[in-house]
């Protein structure tokens, strides 16, 4: 590789895109984990952290159920 330097605006744009992708991938999983931890003993809607929890979240809140906190 040559000694080519990447400009500051390019670094900022690349960092922003990487952060956006990272949050978009992790947030639905974190939301499912939080819902599992906060549910009461008598009302166990979510039983495991597999796709069932994510699909129920999505069904409860339209298609945006897993990304409600990103807005």
Secondary structure, 3 states (H helix, E strand, C coil): CCCCCCCHHHHHHHHHHHHHHHHHHHHHHHHHHHHHHHCCCCCCCCCCCCHHHHHHHHHHCHHHHHHHHHC
